[in-house]
Amino acid sequence: MKNNLKNGFISNLPISISVLIYGVVLGVICTSKSITFIQLALMNIFIFAGSSQFVIVDMINNPINISIVVGSALLINLRYFLITASLNDLFVRSSINKKLFIVHFVTDESWAVTLNKKKENENINIYFLLGGGFCIFVSWFIGTSIGYYFGALISNPKLYGLDFAFLALFISIVASMYKKRSDLIVYCTTAIIAVILEKTISNMSYIIFSSLIGCYIYIFINKREKYE
Amino acid sequence: MNNIDILLIIIFVAIGTYTLRFSGLFLANKLKRIKHIDLLLEAIPATLLISLVVPSIIKTGIIGIIAAGVSILIMHKTKNTFLSMSIAVVIVALHRNGLLL
C-alpha cells in the first residue's frame, strides 16, 4: 500500500507542474473577480476539478445566475462519470468506504497516469491512483495560492493578457480533444451556434444550449459511422 | 456580487461533482445499456468548452482570434497545453502594450 501510494505520487510529479501553473492562473483570475481565498480553498478541497473551477470563476459576475453557473460547471464535470466508470475493475475488491474516499481524488491526470502504468505493471492498485490524486491535489492547492497572493501584486491583469489565459487554455484543451476529421464539423458548427445564441439569448444559458446541439450533431455523425 | 451566492454555487457544484464521481463507479454495470450515452458524454467537454470561450474570444477582437488560432496551431504541433496557452497570452499582452500590430 505504502509503496503504491508513493509511486502514484511520484508518477504524477511531471504533470503536476502544469497543474500548478494552471492553478497560478486561476488564483490570479480569482483576485480580479473579488473571490476570497477561503472561497477558492473551499473550491479546491470540495470540488477539486480544475476546468469547472475556471468556469465558475469566469461566470461569476453581476447579477449571478446560480443555476446557469452550476449547470455549466457540472456539464463540464460529466466526464468524471465516465472516468470513474472506467475504473470499475480497479475497485473490484475494495470496501465501500475506500471507494467513497478515493473517488473524490480522481482527476483527469491521475486517471490517465494510472491507466498508462497499469498496462505495463500488474501491481498497480487503488493506492497508486490515490497517491496520484494527492500529488495533483497538493500542486493544485499550492498553485492557486501562489496565484492568489501574487495576483494581488499585479495592478492591471489586462495589460499582461492574463484575462486571455483562460480562453487560450480552454481552446488548447479543445484542440487536444480533436481526434478525427468529423470532429471539425462538430466544433465549427458548435462555435457558430454559440456565437449566434450568445447574441440572441440574454442570459448565459446559451452555453448549455449550443453545447447540447453540438453533442447532438456529434452523436448523429458518429452513430452513422458505427453502422457504416 | 454576493458571497452567499458564491457559497451556494460552490456547495451545489461540490455535491454534484462528487455525485458524478461516485455514481460512475457504482453504476458502471448499468451504464452500458443506455443507447449512445458514451457518445453524448464523449462530446460534452469539447462542445461545452467551445460554447463557453468562442463568443468571448470574438469579443476580444481580431487579436483574440489570431491568438486563439496560434494556440490551436501550437497545440497541434507540440501537444503542449501550457506552451500554447502562454504564447497566446504573450501575443495579447504585446498587442495591448502597443508592441504588436
Interface residues (C-beta under 8 A of the other chain):
Chain A: S18 I21 Y22 V25 S34 I35 T36 Q39 L42 M43 F46 I47 F48 A49 S51 S52 V55 I56 D58 I60 N61 N62 I64 I66 V69 V70 S72 A73 L74 L75 I76 N77 L78 R79 Y80 F81 L82 I83 T84 A85 S86 L87 N88 F91 K99 L100 V103 H104 V106 K158 L159 Y160 G161 L162 F164 A165 F166 L167 A168 L169 F170 I171 S172 I173 V174 A175 S176 M177 Y178 D183 V186 Y187 T190 A191 I193 A194 V195 E198 Y206 I207 I208 S210 S211 L212 G214 C215 Y218 I219 N222 K223
Chain B: M1 N2 N3 D5 I6 L7 L8 I9 I10 I11 F12 V13 A14 G16 T17 Y18 L20 R21 F22 S23 G24 L25 F26 L27 A28 N29 L31 H36 D38 L39 L40 L41 E42 A43 I44 P45 A46 T47 L48 L49 I50 S51 L52 V53 V54 P55 S56 I57 I58 T60 G64 A67 A68 S71 I72 I74 M75 H76 K79 T81 F82 S84 M85 A88 V89 V90 I91 V92 A93 L94 H95 R96 N97
